[in-house]
Amino acid sequence: MRPPVVVKLGTGLIAGPDGEPRRELLRARARELAELVRSGEPACVVSSGAIALGLPRLGLKRRPRSVPRLQAASALGQARLQAAWEEALAAEGLAAAQILLAANDVSDRTAYVNASRAFEELFRLGAVPIVNENDATATDEITFGDNDALAAQVAVLVRASLLVLLAEVEGVYTRAPGKPGAELVAEGAQASEVEIGEGTALGRGGMGSKIVAAEMAAAAGIPTVIADGRNEIVLGPILAGEARGTRFTAADRSDSAFKLWLRFGKPTAGRLHVDTGARQALIEKGASLLGVGVVRCEGEFDAGAAIELVGPDGAAFAKGIAGASATELAGRPRGLEVVHRDRLVLY
C-alpha cells in the first residue's frame, strides 16, 4: 500500500461567516480526494470547523473564550462537520470515517500504535479518515492547541508521503497579504523570517502555526506545502510538483516509527545538560547516557518521561526516554543508565 497524503483544511475553508458549511468547496476537495484514492493513493483529511459550525446552535457569531462553551460548540458542531464531509465524499463513492484524537493518543505509545493500525485498516478499505481534535473533552487542546499541529502529528503517525496545509491565502507571504511589498515565499526555508498574522474570529490557527507544523513534518521526512484551498483545482497540481504555495523540503532521514513518535509525539518533561564527553559518546559512538555524564537536571519528571539532552553549548541535540526520575538524578549516580541508546533519537 502506498503512503497516504494528508490534507488539512482550516476553519475558514469549512465554514462560512454564517456558520454554515461551505458545501461547494467541500465537494471540490472531495472530487480531488476521490481521484487520489481511485489511483491507489490513500488520503486522510484533518478538518477544523467543528466549533464554527456549532456556534449558530448556541446563538453566537464569534468564537467564545469560555472553555465549557467552546466544548459545547465543538460537541454540537462535530456532528455537522462529519455529516458535511460524508455528504461530499459519498457523492464520489467514498466512505468517510471519523477519528477524534486527543493529546494522549499521540503521547502514549500504546494508544499511538493503536491509532496507527486503525488508520492503516481504513486506508486498506478505501475509506477517507476525517480527523479532528477531541475538543469536547480535552480542555487544554482547545485553549492552546491548533489543528495545524495535529495535522503534522497525523502525517508523522501515518508516515505520509505529503502533507498539504490548505489556507485562505496562496501560501506564506513576506508580510501580511495586501500590505505593500508582500511577496509569496516559495521555499519554506525562508518562511521563518516573515511577519506572522493571527487567527480568525472563528478559528484559532494563523500562518505561524502552519509554518511550525510544516517544519515539524518536514523534519520528519515529509514534504509539506502551504497553499490556497479555495480554488476548484488544488491538490492535483501540488502532487504533480507544480510551484503552488510555499513548499517545505523534507529532511533526508528515515527514522523508525518509534523514533518519530518519541521525537514528535511525546511531550518533553525536562532537560538534562551533559558534558562534552557524554555528548560525543552519544553522537559518535551510539552509546547510552550514564549518570556520570549528566551535569545538571531541569524539571521534575519520572522514569519513562521524555527528556531533551543539552550539550555544553546550550543547544538540545537529542531526546530520549528517562530511565530514572529527576529525584534519582539529583545525586548524579555515576553508573546509573539515564537513557538507553535504543530509546534515544538525535536531532
C-alpha positions in Angstrom: 0.0 0.0 0.0 1.3 3.4 -0.9 1.9 6.1 1.8 -1.1 8.3 2.3 -1.5 12.0 1.5 -2.7 14.1 4.5 -4.7 17.2 3.7 -5.6 19.8 6.3 -8.4 22.4 5.9 -8.7 25.3 8.2 -11.9 26.7 9.7 -12.3 29.4 7.1 -12.4 26.8 4.3 -15.0 24.7 6.1 -17.5 27.2 7.5 -18.8 30.5 6.1 -19.3 33.7 8.2 -22.9 32.5 8.9 -21.6 29.2 10.5 -22.9 27.1 7.6 -20.7 24.5 5.8 -19.0 25.7 2.5 -20.5 22.7 0.6 -19.2 23.7 -2.8 -15.7 23.9 -1.6 -16.0 20.5 0.3 -17.3 18.9 -2.9 -14.4 20.2 -4.9 -11.9 18.8 -2.3 -13.9 15.5 -2.3 -13.5 15.2 -6.0 -9.8 15.5 -5.8 -9.6 13.1 -2.8 -11.6 10.6 -4.8 -9.1 10.9 -7.7 -6.3 10.1 -5.3 -8.0 7.1 -3.8 -9.0 5.7 -7.2 -5.4 5.9 -8.3 -4.3 3.8 -5.4 -3.0 6.6 -3.1 -4.7 6.7 0.3 -5.9 10.0 1.6 -6.6 11.5 5.0 -8.3 14.8 5.9 -7.6 16.8 9.1 -10.5 19.1 9.3 -11.1 22.1 11.5 -14.6 23.7 11.7 -16.5 21.9 14.5 -16.6 24.9 16.8 -17.5 27.3 14.0 -20.3 25.0 12.8 -21.6 24.7 16.4 -21.7 28.4 17.1 -25.1 29.0 15.4 -26.6 26.3 17.6 -25.5 28.5 20.6 -26.7 31.7 19.0 -23.1 33.0 18.7 -21.2 34.6 15.8 -17.7 34.7 17.2 -15.5 32.1 18.9 -16.1 32.4 22.7 -13.4 32.4 25.3 -15.2 30.2 27.8 -13.8 26.7 27.7 -17.1 25.0 28.6 -18.8 27.0 25.8 -16.1 26.0 23.4 -16.7 22.4 24.4 -20.4 22.8 23.8 -19.9 24.4 20.4 -17.5 21.6 19.4 -19.9 18.9 20.5 -22.7 20.5 18.6 -20.6 21.2 15.5 -18.7 18.0 15.2 -21.8 16.1 14.0 -22.4 18.8 11.4 -18.8 18.7 10.3 -18.8 14.9 9.8 -22.1 15.0 8.1 -20.8 17.6 5.6 -17.8 15.5 4.8 -19.9 12.3 4.5 -22.2 14.1 2.0 -19.3 15.4 -0.1 -17.4 12.1 -0.2 -20.5 10.0 -0.7 -21.2 11.8 -3.9 -17.8 10.4 -5.1 -18.5 6.9 -3.9 -16.2 7.2 -0.9 -16.9 6.4 2.8 -15.9 9.0 5.4 -14.6 7.7 8.7 -14.4 9.8 11.8 -11.3 9.8 14.1 -11.1 12.2 17.1 -7.7 12.5 18.7 -6.5 14.0 21.9 -3.0 14.7 23.1 -2.8 11.4 25.0 -3.4 9.5 21.8 -0.1 10.6 20.4 1.9 10.9 23.7 1.0 7.4 24.9 2.9 4.7 22.9 0.2 2.1 23.1 -2.6 4.5 22.0 -0.3 5.8 19.2 0.2 2.3 17.8 -3.5 1.5 18.1 -4.3 4.7 16.2 -1.8 3.9 13.5 -3.3 0.4 13.0 -6.8 1.9 12.7 -5.6 4.3 10.0 -3.9 1.5 8.1 -7.1 -0.6 8.1 -9.2 2.4 6.9 -6.8 3.0 4.1 -6.9 -0.6 3.0 -10.7 -0.4 2.9 -10.5 2.7 0.7 -12.2 5.0 3.3 -11.1 8.6 4.0 -10.5 9.3 7.7 -11.7 12.7 8.8 -9.6 13.7 11.7 -10.2 16.4 14.3 -9.1 17.1 17.9 -11.4 15.8 20.5 -12.2 19.3 21.7 -15.4 18.3 23.5 -13.4 16.7 26.4 -9.8 18.0 26.0 -9.7 21.5 27.6 -6.0 22.2 27.1 -6.2 21.3 23.4 -8.9 23.9 22.9 -7.1 26.6 24.8 -3.5 26.0 23.5 -3.7 23.6 20.6 -4.4 24.0 16.9 -5.2 21.6 14.0 -2.1 22.6 12.1 0.0 20.9 14.8 -2.5 18.0 14.8 -2.1 17.6 11.0 1.7 17.3 11.4 1.3 14.7 14.1 -1.1 12.7 11.9 1.2 13.0 9.0 4.0 11.5 11.1 1.7 8.9 12.6 0.6 7.5 9.2 4.1 8.0 7.6 2.5 10.3 4.9 4.1 10.9 1.5 2.9 14.5 1.6 1.2 17.0 4.0 -0.8 19.8 2.4 -2.0 22.6 4.7 -4.7 24.5 2.9 -5.5 28.1 3.9 -7.4 31.1 2.5 -4.2 32.6 1.1 -1.8 31.3 -1.6 0.9 30.5 0.9 3.4 32.2 3.2 4.0 35.9 2.4 6.9 38.1 3.4 4.3 40.3 5.2 0.5 40.2 5.6 -1.1 39.8 2.1 -2.4 43.1 0.9 0.4 45.1 2.5 2.8 47.0 0.2 5.7 44.8 -0.8 4.1 41.5 0.3 5.5 38.6 -1.8 4.8 34.9 -1.8 7.6 32.8 -0.2 8.1 29.8 -2.5 10.6 27.9 -0.3 9.9 27.1 3.3 13.5 27.7 4.3 12.7 31.4 4.2 9.4 31.2 6.0 10.7 31.7 9.5 11.7 35.3 8.7 8.3 36.6 7.7 5.7 38.6 9.6 3.2 36.4 11.2 -0.6 37.0 11.2 -3.1 35.9 13.7 -6.1 33.5 13.6 -9.6 34.5 12.6 -12.7 35.2 14.7 -13.9 31.6 14.0 -10.6 29.7 14.1 -7.5 29.8 16.2 -4.6 28.9 13.9 -2.8 31.5 11.9 0.1 31.4 9.5 2.6 31.0 12.4 1.1 27.7 13.4 1.1 26.4 9.8 4.8 27.2 9.5 5.7 25.4 12.7 3.6 22.4 11.6 5.2 22.4 8.2 8.7 22.5 9.7 7.8 19.6 12.1 6.6 17.4 9.3 9.5 18.3 7.0 11.9 17.4 9.8 10.3 14.0 10.0 11.0 13.5 6.3 7.5 14.5 5.0 7.4 17.2 2.3 4.8 19.8 3.2 3.0 22.5 1.2 1.0 25.5 2.5 -1.3 26.5 -0.3 -4.6 28.2 -1.2 -7.5 25.8 -0.6 -10.3 28.0 -2.2 -9.7 27.1 -5.9 -11.6 24.4 -7.9 -8.4 22.5 -8.5 -5.8 22.4 -5.7 -4.4 19.0 -4.9 -3.6 17.7 -8.4 -1.1 20.4 -9.3 0.6 20.2 -5.9 1.0 16.4 -6.2 2.3 16.9 -9.7 5.1 19.1 -8.3 3.8 22.4 -9.7 5.0 25.5 -8.0 2.0 26.2 -5.8 2.1 27.9 -2.4 5.1 27.5 -0.1 6.9 24.2 -0.2 8.9 22.8 2.7 11.5 20.3 1.6 11.6 17.0 3.5 14.7 16.3 5.6 16.9 13.4 4.5 16.1 11.0 7.3 14.3 7.7 7.7 13.7 7.2 11.5 11.8 4.3 12.8 8.2 4.7 13.8 9.3 4.6 17.5 11.8 7.4 17.0 9.3 9.5 15.1 6.8 9.1 17.9 9.5 9.9 20.5 10.7 13.0 18.7 7.4 14.5 17.7 4.6 12.7 19.6 5.8 12.5 23.2 5.9 15.8 25.1 9.2 16.8 26.7 9.0 16.8 30.5 12.5 18.0 31.3 16.1 18.6 30.2 19.4 17.1 31.0 22.7 19.1 30.5 25.5 16.7 29.7 29.3 17.2 29.4 31.4 17.2 26.3 32.4 13.5 26.7 28.9 12.3 27.1 27.7 14.3 24.1 30.5 12.9 21.9 29.8 9.3 23.1 26.1 9.6 22.3 26.6 11.2 18.8 29.7 9.4 17.6 29.6 6.0 19.3 25.8 5.4 19.7 26.4 5.0 23.5 23.8 5.1 26.3 23.8 8.1 28.6 25.2 7.3 32.1 24.8 9.4 35.2 28.4 10.4 35.2 27.9 12.4 32.1 25.0 14.5 33.5 26.0 18.0 34.6 22.6 19.5 35.5 18.9 18.5 35.5 16.0 20.8 34.6 12.4 20.0 35.5 10.6 17.4 37.6 10.0 14.1 35.8 9.6 10.4 36.5 11.2 7.4 34.8 9.5 6.9 31.4 9.2 10.6 30.7 10.7 12.2 27.5 13.6 14.4 28.2 15.8 16.6 26.0 19.6 16.3 26.1 21.5 19.6 26.0 25.2 20.0 25.3 27.8 22.4 26.8 26.9 25.0 24.1 23.3 25.1 25.4 21.8 23.5 22.3 19.5 20.5 22.5 20.9 17.7 20.4 18.8 14.6 21.4 15.6 13.4 23.0 15.2 10.2 25.0 13.1 8.2 27.4 14.3 8.7 31.0 15.5 5.6 32.8 15.4 7.4 36.1 13.5 10.2 37.8 14.8 13.7 38.3 15.0 12.9 42.1 17.2 9.9 41.4 19.5 12.0 39.2 20.0 14.7 41.9 23.0 12.9 43.4 24.5 12.1 39.9 24.9 8.4 40.5 27.8 7.5 38.2 26.9 4.1 36.9 23.1 4.7 36.5 21.9 4.3 32.9 19.9 7.5 32.4 18.9 7.0 28.8 19.4 3.7 26.9 20.7 4.2 23.3 17.7 2.3 21.9 15.4 4.8 23.5 17.1 7.9 22.1 16.7 10.0 18.9 19.3 12.5 17.8 18.2 15.8 16.3 
